Every structure is written in C-alpha cells, then in structure tokens.
Amino acid sequence: MAENSVKLFFSYSHKDEELRDELANHLSILKQQGVISSWHDRKVLPGAEWDSQIHENLLAADIILLLISADFIASDYCWDVEVKTAMKRHNEGKACVIPVILRKVDWTGAPFGKLQFLPKNAQPVTSWQIRDEAFDNIAQGIRRVAETLIIQRQQQLAQQQIARNINRYKAKVEEILSVDGTISLPSRDTLNELREELGLTNEQAKDIEQRAFEPYVIYQQKLRKYEETFKKVIESEYPLNSRIERDLELRQRDLGIKPEDAKRIELPIRSQAESKYYQTKLQVNVPEPLEASAAEPLSHNTINKPQNYHQVKESNPVKSTVEGTSELESEANNLNLANKLNIESKNLLKNVIKVANNVSDQWGISSDKNIVTDIAQKGISQIKEALEKSYQEKLQRYQQELAIVFRIDYPPSALTNSNLKKTQKSLGLADQDVELIKQQITLPKYKNYQINLSTDKPLNWQSQIAITANLGDIKAVVTNSIGTIVINSDGQKINIWEVISGELLRTLTGHTDIVTTIDLSADNQLLVSGSADRTFKLWHLSTGKLIRTFNGHSDWVTTVVISKDGKIIASGSADQTIRLLYSSNGNLFHTLKGHTGFVRAIAISNDSQLLASGSNDRTVKIWNLATRQLLKTLEGHTGFVRSVAISPDGKTIASAGEEGHIKIWDALTGELKVNLTEHIGNVASVAITADGNRLISGGDDKTLKVWSLVTGQLENSLEGHIGRILSVRSSLDGYTLVSGGQDKSVRVWSLKIGL
C-alpha cells in the first residue's frame, strides 16, 4: 500500500454485505494503483475489541462511504455512531463523506441529505438494469475524490516543507542577528549556502531577512525615541532628581527597551552634562581691575597687571606653587574620594588647578597667592559637595538593589556575587562602602526546614497570603526552595513576589506574547519561561537579568522545565516536539518526536535520567534522557493530558487529564497503580512534594487537593480560589504550596506556623 494512498471506510449494514463486496471488487483497480486502501468491520481480528477498532479506523479515514439502504437506516449502530461521527468529521473538514444508495429507501431529512450522492442522480444500485454500470459509476466518482485528496495532500506537504525550510532559514537568520543585530561576511556565506540547500529564491530569503530585521529596526527606533527624550530632560534640568529618574525608568518600560541599553544611551549624554555642569560651577566672576592714574598711588590691595608676562610667569610664587608643590592638588587628594570617582570626575578636580592657573596668568597675580587659593578652594568645595551627593545617591541605589537581591537569593550564589560586583564597578563604589552596606542590611533569617513531614496523618494547611495586584489569568506559578518567593506569569510578564510582605520585588519583561509556563532550578538561581511567542527564555532570578533566548519551535511553547542540576532545559510545544538544550550555551542536543498532538506537560526526574511528557494525543510517554529513546507509552486517559510529575526517586509518575482523572503509574513497568477521581472537571496541574509522600492537584472545581501517595487517599481539599486553578507547585522543603488560576490570584498555603 502506498504511503500517500487515501484511506476509505465502509459504513454499511451486514444485510448489504454482498453489495459491499461487489463495490469493493470494482474498487480493486484503485487499490492496486495505490490510490486507496479500504477498511470495513469484517477485518477486525478475532479477540480484538471491535468497537474500538471501528472507532479508530473511522477517525483515520479520508473518505467515508455510507452504503444507504433501509437496513442501514434501521441499524442503531450505523445511524447513532457511524453516521454521527462521519458527519462530524465531514463538517470539520477532516474527511469526505459520500452517500452511496444501494437500495431504494426514503432518506428525506437525513444528516447526509445535502451531500452529493452516488451513483449519479442518486439512483439506487439495485434499480440499474446493468448493476456493473452502477458500481463503475460509483468507482469513477470515488477515484475523482481520492485523486483530488491526494493532490491536496501533496500540495499541503509541499507547503509544509516550504514552511519548514522558511522557518529553518528564519531561525538561522535570527541566530546570527542575535549576536549584534548584523550579518557579517562569514555569516552571509553561511546563509547563502543554506538558502541553496533549502531551495529558497533570493526574493524569499530577502523577505525572510527583512522580517527578521524588523524587531531590530523597531527596537532601534525605540532607542532613538528614548535618546530624544533623555536629551530633552538633560537640557531642561540637571542634575536629575529622583522623580525624573523614576519617570525615565517608566519611559524605558513603556518603550520596552532594556535597562542596559538605556544606560548605554545615557552615559555619554550624562557625562557631557556633568562636565558642563561643573565647568559652570567653576566659573568665577572676578571684577575687572581698576585703571590706576599716574598721580594716584596703588593701594596695598590693588592688583598690578604685569608689563612683562614672562617675567611674572618666572617669578610668580603662586604659579610655581600650583605647578611645583601642588598644594591645590594635595587639597584635592585630601578629599579621600580618589577611589570613589570615575575618570571624568578626577579630571574635573584637575580642572580646578587649571582654572587657578588661568586666573593667575590672566591677571598677573604676583604678590599674593591667597586669591588663587581661595578661588581653587571654592571650586574644590563645590565639586566635593556635588560628588559626595552623587556618590551617596549611587550608594542608596546599590543598597536598594542589594536588599531585593538578598531577599530573593540569600546567601548569595557565586553568580549573584559576580553580578553584584559588576554593578558595584559600574557605579564606581568603593569596597569598604559596599561592605558597610551589606552589614547594615537586615538579612533574611528564613529557616530552611528539613523534609521530615509526617506520612501517617493529614497535614493542617493554612492559607497564608493571596496576591491579586493587577494580575491576569495565572497560567503558571513556581516557588523557591523554602517558599519565601513566589513567581507567576501575568500576560507577557513574569512577577516575582515576597511571600511574607506580599511585595512585588521584580517584573521580568521580554516576551512578546502570553507566558504559558515557568520553572525554577533547584538552587533558585535560574528561571526559565516559555511563551506563545514560540520562544523560551533563561533568566538569573536574583538580578532579573536575561541570560539567553531560545528559538526553534514552530508553534507555542506550552511547557518548559529545567533539570534539578540546572544543566538541561526541556521545552514542549504545540508543534508536537520536545527540544532538549544545554542551559550553559543554549545548544540543542536533541529533539524528541513521537507525540501526535500538542505536548502539554514535561517532567524530568531528579537524576536527569527520565523525562515524562503528556500530550493532547491522550498519552504519557517516558523517555530515557541519556539515550534519547522512547521507553514506554502510557495509555488510559480519555482527555488531553494537561500535567505530569515524577517522584523524587524516579519510580512514580502522576498525570492529570481533562476528563478529571489523576493517574499514578509505575515508571519502570508502565503499570497503572491508582486512578484518583475526586476532582470535578478538568485537572490542569499536578505536583509531587520533594519527600515523595504527597501529590498536589488543582483544576476546574476551584479546589487545591492534597493526596497521600502512600495510601492513595485524599488528605485535604483547600478552598479559596473563585476560578479554575491552572497551576500548582510545592516548595522543595515541602512546607509551602502555591497555586494560580483564572481568578487572577496567586495563593500561598503554608505549614510554617508564625511565618
């Protein structure tokens, strides 16, 4: 049988079996030519479930023949099951239904009544004088439909291949552009070779590149807009007060530009404004000297302009003091700011000396250095005051940032310390001042509980906090290891909250469509997010900095997880694939294929050996991550599989389905151990606690349920949400549960009494 043959399904009454066989004989030439393959219920093997076989082949058919007769219409199974399913698939455009009139019968008002019948003129086969002519007419009609379907299929495959080629070329262009937004000569050669390999025209390639460039062009336009705004602000007011600085941050957010890009734009403008500001401060209004009359003797305070400039220059004790002994420079050094000031600020101090020298040269001060000293001291004092103020503002900003970082990540990791050091360097802060700030900050004193929760009796969960500030549907939530931080998706944003205070610590932006999934590494350092924009992103949690953006999926990223050691990221998509990448460099090392529907959920075992995936194809698949091989396919759900979880020991898998069931499987044998059915409606999310003793679930019935995996019994049903629960998680210490849903709230449930 040819792979591209059209699948044909016979729906008929067994009393018309003889006529069906005659029709099948007339279709034999189509089967031999590979145009069609056919199936009817007489092909069900002994011992097989005939109902499931019929249903499976009916759903797989491209053409469904309804062999109409009085017995066919009288058959409850034909009428209620096969006709109903056939017409549904026909109306959805998934199959072509062809009614074939075998024997005369009244079919007025039938669901298929508006379709084109065979044979021609809907004349029953048994009423033809020569029956073979009737069957030949039917066979020709089926040939036309089958060949049309094959052509359409070939066109679709060709279009899909072109789309894959375009997406592959686009992904390569985006990869090249992601470096610095340009295409270098070596990269151009690579693109030309890929274009030829994929069979793309120059026009297609150019169009793809233009579309890939659009985000960069738009972003550059936004940067220019911000530069214009910043220049206007600097021209109207400098130094900038805290309100203006805040408004500038809001402007950055509204334009959607990165803080580091904003700082790059601001730096030269700020430096120029700072230099101009201090030069203005250093300008000294010295009065014009009075012209002395020949008859009037000069007073002691009169300044004589020298006749011989060189003579004054050589004999001027002040000048020599400025250039030689550097008393003014010593005074500047006495400010003890040398280790705190950037190069431009140090140069400003030197400018004081130059101003003093210029005044000395211009006015020929030769008798008293006090005037020059006073002028220089005044300038130094002004600079000291301004620089101290600026430095204190930078210390304050650093202290605010450090307070947030320590609340998210304490004690700080090596990566966090590295980022803090970079921030300190960019602000020009002294080590001793930074250490003092660290000592002054009240560090979080959260106790890291051991995992020793009782397994023999239900736990008393208490609602701790509900976060509802400006949130949309909460499609994903996650918490850190000790439940002090909760993170949720909010439209295109990711919010990071402190549980104790309910304070919003950070908002991460960068996705251009809904954030559908988030996950956090076990060390609380790396946060990964997936989106309907077909990308997923890796963030450093404590600083909120974007580490890397991953492309490659051709449809929504529906689920993404990071392994416990933080080394592997797995992403599932509506494109039916699972991509495996290294978090360190973003390299793709494998793509898992096998699901025939959206990949809805992924879980990775603690030892990074197993991956479980759930899909719209109603199956759970278990993969070996080391060999990338499919180990088992678990069947049993009758609805989409929305969530999966793996126990810490890797021996148990939990899966949740839209039919409302939670199934507990043996990961090694694939055996179904328990089927939990207490939920009403879809179960959207499940999680297993780090001790492996409990399972948490949430769904359409607005309740968060806690199950004992030891006994299989329901322990708690937590109420509080007023809408569907879409995501649930448990902290690694087992003392905190978090949940989010369509009521636009994130709820935290805790066993930590007094927290």
C-alpha positions in Angstrom: 0.0 0.0 0.0 1.4 3.4 -1.0 2.1 5.7 1.9 0.1 8.5 0.4 -3.0 6.4 -0.5 -6.4 7.6 0.6 -8.0 5.6 3.5 -11.5 4.6 2.7 -14.0 3.4 5.3 -17.2 1.3 4.6 -20.2 2.1 6.8 -22.9 -0.5 6.0 -25.5 -2.9 7.2 -24.4 -6.5 7.3 -27.5 -7.4 5.3 -25.9 -5.4 2.4 -22.6 -7.3 2.7 -23.0 -8.9 -0.8 -23.4 -5.4 -2.4 -20.5 -4.1 -0.4 -18.3 -6.9 -1.7 -19.3 -6.1 -5.3 -18.4 -2.5 -4.8 -15.1 -3.5 -3.3 -14.3 -5.6 -6.4 -14.9 -2.6 -8.6 -12.5 -0.5 -6.4 -9.7 -3.1 -6.7 -8.0 -1.2 -9.5 -7.8 1.9 -7.3 -6.2 -0.3 -4.5 -3.7 -1.8 -7.0 -2.7 1.6 -8.2 -2.1 2.8 -4.7 -4.9 5.4 -4.9 -6.9 4.0 -2.0 -6.8 1.5 0.9 -10.0 0.3 2.4 -11.3 -1.0 5.7 -14.6 -2.5 7.0 -15.6 -4.3 10.2 -15.0 -7.8 8.7 -11.3 -7.0 9.0 -11.5 -7.0 12.8 -9.3 -9.8 14.1 -10.6 -12.4 16.5 -10.1 -11.4 20.1 -9.9 -7.7 19.2 -12.3 -5.1 20.6 -14.5 -4.5 17.5 -15.9 -1.2 18.8 -12.5 0.4 19.4 -11.3 -0.9 16.0 -14.2 0.6 14.2 -13.8 3.9 16.1 -10.1 4.1 15.4 -10.4 3.4 11.6 -13.4 5.7 11.3 -11.3 8.6 12.8 -8.4 7.7 10.5 -10.5 7.6 7.3 -10.1 10.2 4.5 -13.3 9.0 2.7 -16.3 7.5 4.5 -18.7 5.6 2.3 -22.3 5.4 3.7 -23.9 2.5 1.9 -27.6 3.5 2.2 -30.4 1.1 2.5 -33.5 0.6 4.7 -31.4 -1.9 6.8 -28.6 0.7 7.1 -31.0 3.4 8.4 -32.7 0.9 10.7 -29.3 0.0 12.3 -28.9 1.8 15.6 -25.1 1.5 15.5 -24.8 2.7 11.9 -27.1 5.6 12.5 -26.2 6.7 16.0 -22.5 6.0 16.0 -21.0 5.8 12.5 -23.2 8.4 10.7 -22.9 10.8 13.6 -19.1 10.5 13.7 -18.8 10.6 9.9 -20.8 13.8 9.6 -19.0 15.5 12.4 -15.6 14.8 10.7 -17.1 15.9 7.3 -18.3 19.2 8.8 -14.9 19.8 10.4 -13.2 19.2 7.1 -11.3 16.2 8.3 -13.0 13.6 6.0 -15.2 13.4 2.9 -18.5 11.6 3.3 -20.0 10.1 0.2 -23.5 8.6 0.5 -24.0 5.6 -1.9 -27.6 4.5 -2.5 -27.6 0.7 -2.6 -31.3 0.1 -2.3 -34.4 2.3 -2.6 -35.3 4.0 0.7 -36.7 7.3 1.9 -33.7 9.3 3.2 -35.5 12.6 3.4 -34.2 14.8 6.2 -31.2 12.6 6.8 -28.0 14.3 8.1 -26.3 13.5 4.8 -29.2 14.6 2.7 -27.5 17.7 1.4 -24.4 15.8 0.1 -23.7 14.7 -3.4 -24.9 11.0 -3.8 -23.5 8.1 -5.9 -24.4 6.6 -8.3 -25.4 9.5 -10.5 -28.8 11.1 -9.9 -28.9 9.2 -6.6 -30.4 6.2 -8.5 -30.2 3.1 -6.2 -27.7 0.4 -7.4 -30.4 -2.3 -7.4 -32.6 -0.2 -9.8 -29.9 -0.1 -12.6 -30.6 -2.6 -15.4 -26.9 -3.4 -15.5 -25.6 -3.4 -12.0 -21.9 -3.2 -13.0 -22.6 0.1 -14.6 -23.8 1.5 -11.3 -20.8 0.2 -9.5 -18.5 1.6 -12.2 -20.1 5.0 -11.9 -19.5 4.8 -8.1 -15.9 3.8 -8.6 -15.2 6.6 -11.0 -16.7 9.1 -8.5 -14.6 7.7 -5.7 -11.5 7.9 -8.0 -12.1 11.6 -8.7 -12.5 12.4 -4.9 -9.4 10.3 -4.0 -7.1 11.8 -6.6 -8.2 15.3 -5.6 -7.4 14.5 -2.0 -4.0 13.1 -3.0 -3.2 16.3 -4.9 -4.4 18.4 -2.0 -2.3 16.3 0.4 0.8 16.7 -1.9 0.2 20.4 -2.1 -0.1 20.6 1.7 3.1 18.6 2.2 4.9 20.8 -0.3 3.6 23.9 1.5 4.6 22.4 4.8 8.1 21.6 3.5 8.4 25.2 2.2 7.2 26.5 5.6 9.8 24.2 7.4 12.5 25.5 5.1 11.5 29.1 5.6 11.4 28.6 9.4 14.8 26.9 9.3 16.3 29.8 7.3 14.5 32.3 9.6 15.8 30.6 12.7 19.4 30.8 11.3 19.0 34.5 10.4 17.6 35.2 13.9 20.5 33.2 15.5 23.0 35.3 13.5 21.2 38.6 14.3 21.0 37.8 18.0 24.8 38.3 18.3 24.9 42.0 17.4 22.0 42.7 15.1 24.2 42.5 11.9 25.1 39.9 9.3 28.8 39.6 8.8 30.5 38.3 5.6 31.1 34.8 7.0 27.5 34.7 8.2 26.4 35.8 4.8 28.2 32.9 3.2 26.5 30.5 5.6 23.1 32.0 4.8 23.8 31.7 1.0 24.7 28.1 1.3 21.7 27.3 3.5 19.4 29.2 1.0 20.7 27.0 -1.9 20.3 23.8 0.2 16.7 24.7 1.1 15.8 25.7 -2.5 14.7 29.2 -1.5 14.7 32.0 -4.0 16.6 35.2 -3.5 13.3 37.0 -3.1 12.2 34.6 -0.4 15.4 34.9 1.5 15.4 38.6 1.3 11.8 38.7 2.6 12.7 36.4 5.5 15.7 38.6 6.4 13.6 41.8 6.2 11.0 40.3 8.6 13.8 39.1 10.9 15.3 42.5 10.9 12.0 44.2 11.7 12.3 43.7 15.5 15.8 45.2 15.4 14.6 48.2 13.3 11.7 48.7 15.6 13.9 48.4 18.7 16.4 50.9 17.2 13.6 53.3 16.6 12.6 52.9 20.3 16.1 53.6 21.4 16.2 56.8 19.3 12.9 57.9 20.9 14.4 57.3 24.3 17.6 59.2 23.4 15.5 62.2 22.2 13.5 62.1 25.5 16.7 61.9 27.6 18.3 64.8 25.7 15.3 67.0 26.3 15.3 66.1 30.0 19.0 66.8 30.4 18.7 70.1 28.5 15.9 71.3 30.8 17.1 70.0 34.1 20.5 68.8 35.5 21.2 67.2 38.0 18.2 65.0 37.7 16.0 64.5 40.8 14.6 61.2 41.9 11.2 61.8 40.4 12.7 62.5 36.9 14.9 59.3 37.3 11.7 57.3 38.1 9.8 58.8 35.1 12.7 57.9 32.9 12.5 54.3 34.1 8.8 54.3 33.3 9.6 55.7 29.8 12.0 52.8 29.3 9.4 50.3 30.4 6.7 51.9 28.1 9.1 51.8 25.1 10.1 48.2 26.0 13.9 48.9 26.0 16.4 47.1 28.1 17.9 49.0 31.1 21.5 48.2 29.9 20.7 49.8 26.5 19.2 52.8 28.2 22.3 53.2 30.3 24.5 53.0 27.2 22.5 55.8 25.6 22.5 57.9 28.8 26.2 57.6 29.6 27.8 60.0 27.0 24.9 62.5 27.5 25.2 62.4 31.3 29.0 62.7 31.1 28.7 65.8 28.8 26.1 67.3 31.0 28.1 66.6 34.2 31.2 68.2 32.7 29.3 71.2 31.6 27.6 71.5 35.0 30.8 71.5 36.9 32.6 73.8 34.5 29.7 76.3 35.1 30.1 75.8 38.8 33.9 76.5 38.5 33.5 79.8 36.6 34.5 82.6 38.9 33.3 86.2 38.3 36.4 88.2 39.0 35.9 92.0 38.6 37.8 93.9 36.0 40.9 95.6 37.5 40.7 99.4 38.0 42.8 101.6 35.9 45.3 103.4 38.2 46.0 107.0 37.3 49.6 108.2 37.2 49.0 110.6 40.0 47.2 108.1 42.3 49.4 105.6 44.1 48.3 101.9 44.1 46.9 100.7 47.3 48.1 97.6 49.0 45.1 95.6 47.6 45.4 96.9 44.0 46.4 94.2 41.5 49.1 95.3 39.1 48.8 93.8 35.6 52.4 93.0 34.7 54.2 94.7 31.8 56.3 91.6 31.2 54.3 88.4 31.2 57.3 86.1 31.1 58.9 87.9 34.0 55.8 87.4 36.1 55.5 83.8 35.0 59.0 83.1 36.1 58.8 85.0 39.3 55.2 84.2 40.3 55.4 82.2 43.5 51.8 81.1 43.3 52.3 79.7 39.8 55.2 77.7 40.9 53.3 76.6 43.9 50.5 75.4 41.7 52.7 73.6 39.2 55.5 72.6 41.5 54.5 71.9 45.1 50.8 71.2 44.0 49.2 72.4 47.2 45.9 72.6 45.5 46.3 69.0 44.2 47.1 68.0 47.7 43.9 69.6 48.9 42.0 67.7 46.2 43.6 64.4 47.3 42.6 65.2 50.9 39.0 64.8 49.8 39.6 61.0 50.0 37.4 60.4 47.0 40.0 59.1 44.7 38.9 55.5 44.9 35.2 56.5 44.5 35.4 58.8 41.5 35.4 57.9 37.8 38.0 59.3 35.5 35.8 62.1 34.4 35.3 63.3 38.0 39.0 63.1 38.7 39.6 65.2 35.6 37.2 67.8 37.0 39.4 68.1 40.1 42.4 68.8 37.8 40.4 71.5 36.1 40.3 73.4 39.3 44.0 73.7 39.1 43.9 74.8 35.5 41.3 77.5 36.3 43.5 78.8 39.1 46.5 78.9 36.7 44.5 80.7 34.0 43.3 83.3 36.5 46.9 83.8 37.6 48.2 84.2 34.0 45.4 86.5 33.0 45.6 88.8 36.0 49.2 88.6 36.7 48.9 87.8 40.4 52.5 88.0 41.7 52.3 89.4 45.2 49.7 87.2 47.0 48.7 83.6 46.4 45.6 83.8 48.7 43.3 84.9 45.9 44.1 82.0 43.7 44.0 79.6 46.6 40.5 80.9 47.6 39.2 80.5 44.1 40.6 77.0 43.8 39.3 76.0 47.3 35.9 77.3 46.4 35.8 75.2 43.2 37.1 72.1 45.1 34.4 72.6 47.7 31.7 72.8 45.1 33.0 69.7 43.4 33.3 67.8 46.7 29.7 68.7 47.6 28.3 67.6 44.2 30.4 64.4 44.0 29.6 63.4 47.6 25.9 63.9 46.8 26.1 61.9 43.6 28.1 59.2 45.3 25.6 58.9 48.1 22.8 58.6 45.6 24.7 55.7 43.9 25.2 54.0 47.3 21.5 54.4 48.0 20.6 52.8 44.7 23.0 49.9 45.3 21.6 49.4 48.8 18.0 49.2 47.4 19.1 46.7 44.7 21.1 44.6 47.2 18.1 44.5 49.6 16.0 43.0 46.8 18.7 40.6 45.7 19.3 39.3 49.2 15.5 38.7 49.7 15.5 36.6 46.5 18.9 34.8 46.9 20.5 34.6 50.3 23.1 33.6 51.0 24.1 34.8 47.5 25.4 32.4 44.9 28.6 32.8 43.0 26.7 34.1 40.0 24.8 36.6 42.1 28.1 37.8 43.7 29.6 38.2 40.3 26.7 40.3 39.1 26.8 42.4 42.2 30.5 43.0 41.7 29.7 44.2 38.1 27.0 46.6 39.4 29.5 47.9 42.0 32.1 48.5 39.4 29.7 50.3 37.0 28.6 52.6 39.8 32.2 53.2 40.9 31.6 52.3 44.5 34.4 51.6 47.0 34.8 48.1 48.5 34.6 49.4 52.1 31.4 51.3 51.4 29.8 48.2 49.8 30.8 46.0 52.8 29.3 48.6 55.1 26.0 48.5 53.2 26.0 44.7 53.4 26.4 44.9 57.2 23.6 47.4 57.5 21.0 45.5 55.5 18.8 43.3 57.7 19.4 39.9 56.1 16.5 37.5 55.8 16.5 34.9 58.6 14.4 32.2 56.9 14.9 28.8 58.4 15.5 26.1 55.8 13.3 23.3 57.0 14.2 19.6 56.7 12.0 17.3 54.7 10.5 15.3 57.5 6.8 15.8 57.2 4.6 13.1 58.6 3.3 10.4 56.2 0.8 8.8 58.5 -1.7 11.6 59.1 -3.1 14.5 57.2 -1.4 17.9 57.4 -3.0 21.1 58.5 -2.5 23.5 55.7 -3.3 27.2 56.3 -3.9 29.9 53.7 -1.0 32.3 54.1 -1.5 35.0 51.5 -3.4 35.8 48.3 -1.7 38.1 45.8 -4.1 39.8 43.4 -2.4 43.1 42.3 -3.0 43.8 38.6 -2.8 40.2 37.6 -4.3 38.5 34.5 -5.0 34.8 34.3 -2.3 32.9 36.2 -1.2 30.2 33.8 2.0 29.3 35.7 3.3 29.6 39.2 6.5 28.4 40.9 8.2 29.0 44.3 11.7 28.9 45.6 13.1 26.0 47.7 11.8 27.4 51.1 8.6 29.1 49.9 9.7 32.7 50.6 9.5 33.8 47.0 6.6 33.1 44.6 6.8 33.7 40.8 3.9 33.8 38.4 3.1 34.5 34.8 1.0 37.6 34.1 0.2 38.0 30.4 3.5 38.7 28.8 5.2 39.5 32.1 6.7 37.5 35.0 6.2 38.7 38.5 8.4 37.9 41.5 6.8 38.4 44.9 8.0 38.1 48.5 5.6 35.9 50.4 6.0 37.5 53.8 5.1 41.0 52.8 3.3 40.3 49.6 5.6 42.9 48.0 6.3 42.8 44.2 10.1 42.6 44.0 10.7 42.4 40.3 8.8 42.2 37.0 10.6 40.5 34.1 9.6 41.6 30.6 10.8 40.5 27.2 8.2 38.0 25.8 6.0 39.3 23.0 3.1 37.0 23.7 1.5 35.2 26.7 3.9 33.5 29.1 2.4 30.0 29.3 5.0 28.2 31.5 7.8 28.9 34.0 10.2 26.7 36.1 13.0 27.3 38.6 16.2 25.4 39.1 16.7 23.7 42.5 19.4 26.1 43.6 16.9 29.1 43.0 19.3 30.7 40.5 17.9 30.1 37.1 14.3 30.8 36.0 13.1 29.6 32.6 9.9 30.8 30.9 8.1 29.7 27.8 5.6 31.7 25.7 3.1 31.7 22.9 5.7 33.8 21.0 7.4 30.5 20.3 10.5 31.2 22.4 11.6 30.4 25.9 14.0 32.5 28.0 16.5 31.8 30.7 16.8 34.4 33.5 19.0 35.0 36.5 16.5 35.1 39.3 18.1 37.4 41.9 19.2 40.1 39.4 16.3 39.7 36.9 18.8 39.7 34.0 18.0 37.8 30.8 20.7 35.3 30.2 19.6 33.8 26.9 16.6 33.5 24.5 15.9 30.1 22.8 14.3 29.9 19.4 13.4 26.9 17.3 9.8 25.8 18.0 7.4 26.5 15.1 4.4 26.9 17.4 3.5 27.9 21.0 5.9 26.8 23.8 3.4 25.1 26.1 5.7 23.7 28.7 9.3 24.1 29.8 11.3 22.6 32.7 14.9 22.9 33.9 16.6 19.8 35.4 17.4 19.8 39.1 21.1 20.4 38.4 20.2 23.3 36.1 22.1 21.9 33.2 19.3 20.7 30.9 16.3 22.6 29.7 13.4 20.7 28.0 10.7 22.5 26.1 7.4 21.1 24.7 5.4 22.8 22.1 2.2 22.8 20.1 4.4 21.7 17.2 4.3 18.2 18.9 8.0 18.1 19.6 10.2 18.3 22.7 13.5 20.1 22.4 16.5 19.3 24.7 19.1 22.0 25.2 22.1 22.8 27.4 21.4 25.8 29.6 25.1 26.8 29.7 25.4 27.6 26.0 21.9 27.2 24.6 22.9 24.4 22.2 20.2 22.0 21.1 21.4 18.4 21.6 18.2 16.5 20.6 14.6 16.8 19.6 12.2 14.1 20.8 9.4 13.2 18.4 6.6 10.8 18.8 3.5 12.7 20.1 0.7 13.3 17.6 -0.8 16.2 19.5 0.3 19.3 21.4 2.9 18.5 24.1 1.2 19.9 27.1 3.5 18.9 30.0 7.0 17.7 30.8 8.8 16.5 33.9 12.4 15.5 34.4 13.5 13.1 37.2 15.9 14.3 39.9 18.8 12.3 38.4 18.1 13.6 34.9 17.7 10.1 33.6 13.9 10.1 32.8 11.7 12.6 31.0 7.9 12.2 31.1 5.7 14.1 28.7 1.9 14.5 28.4 0.0 15.4 25.2 -3.3 16.2 23.5 -2.9 12.7 22.0 -4.1 11.5 25.4 -0.9 9.6 26.1 2.0 9.9 28.6 5.4 9.0 27.1 8.5 8.0 29.1 11.9 8.8 27.6 15.5 7.9 28.5 17.3 11.2 28.5 20.7 9.5 28.2 19.9 7.6 25.1 17.0 9.9 23.9 14.9 6.7 23.3 11.2 6.3 24.0 10.8 3.7 26.7 7.0 3.5 27.2 3.8 5.0 26.1 1.1 5.1 28.8 -2.5 5.0 27.6 -5.6 5.3 29.7 -6.6 9.0 29.7 -9.7 9.8 27.7 -9.0 13.5 27.6 -5.9 15.7 26.9 -3.1 15.1 29.3 -2.5 18.5 30.9 0.2 17.8 33.5 2.8 15.3 34.6 5.1 14.9 37.6 7.8 12.4 38.6 8.5 11.4 42.1 12.0 12.2 43.6 13.1 8.6 43.4 12.0 8.4 39.7 9.8 5.4 40.3 6.3 7.0 40.1 4.7 9.2 37.5 1.5 11.2 38.1 -0.6 12.5 35.1 -3.7 14.7 35.0 -6.3 14.6 32.3 -9.1 16.8 31.0 -11.6 14.0 31.9 -10.9 14.8 35.6 -8.8 11.8 36.5 -5.3 11.7 38.0 -3.4 8.5 37.2 -0.5 7.2 39.2 1.9 5.0 37.2 4.8 2.8 37.9 7.6 4.5 35.9 9.5 1.2 35.4 6.7 -1.1 34.3 4.2 1.4 33.0 1.5 -0.2 35.2 -1.4 1.9 36.3 -1.3 1.8 40.2 -4.0 4.2 41.2 -6.7 6.3 39.5 -7.8 9.3 41.5 -11.2 10.7 40.6 -12.2 13.2 43.4 -11.9 16.3 41.2 -14.9 17.5 39.2 -13.9 18.5 35.7 -10.5 19.1 34.1 -7.4 18.6 36.3 -5.0 21.2 35.0 -1.9 20.7 37.2 -0.2 18.2 39.5 2.9 18.3 41.6 4.7 15.8 43.8 6.3 17.0 47.1 10.1 16.7 47.4 9.7 13.9 50.0 7.7 11.9 47.6 4.8 11.3 50.0 2.2 13.7 48.7 0.6 14.8 45.5 -0.9 18.2 44.9 -3.5 18.9 42.3 -5.8 21.7 41.0 -8.4 22.1 38.3 -11.8 23.3 37.2 -13.5 22.7 40.5 -11.5 25.6 42.1 -10.0 23.4 44.8 -6.4 22.5 45.6 -6.3 18.9 46.7 -3.6 17.1 48.7 -3.3 13.4 48.3 -1.2 10.8 50.2 0.9 8.8 47.7 1.5 6.3 50.4 -2.2 5.4 51.0 -3.8 6.9 47.8 -6.3 8.8 50.0 -7.4 12.4 49.7 -6.0 14.3 52.8 -7.1 17.9 52.2 -9.3 19.9 49.9 -8.2 23.5 50.1 -10.7 26.2 49.1 -10.1 29.8 48.3 -9.9 30.2 44.6 -13.0 31.5 42.9 -12.0 30.5 39.4 -10.3 27.5 37.7 -6.9 26.6 39.1 -4.4 26.4 36.3 -1.1 25.7 38.0 0.1 24.3 41.4 3.6 23.9 42.9 5.3 22.8 46.1 8.4 24.2 47.6 11.4 21.8 47.9 11.2 21.8 51.7 7.6 20.7 51.5 6.2 23.4 53.7 4.6 25.7 51.1 2.1 25.2 48.3 1.4 27.8 45.7 -1.5 27.9 43.2 -2.7 30.3 40.5 -5.7 30.4 38.2 -8.4 32.2 36.3 -9.5 34.2 39.3 -6.3 36.3 38.6 -4.8 35.5 42.0 -1.8 33.6 43.4 -2.5 31.8 46.7 0.1 30.6 49.1 -0.6 27.8 51.6 1.8 27.1 54.4 2.7 24.8 57.3 5.2 27.3 58.6 3.4 28.5 61.7 4.2 32.1 62.5 6.0 32.8 59.2 
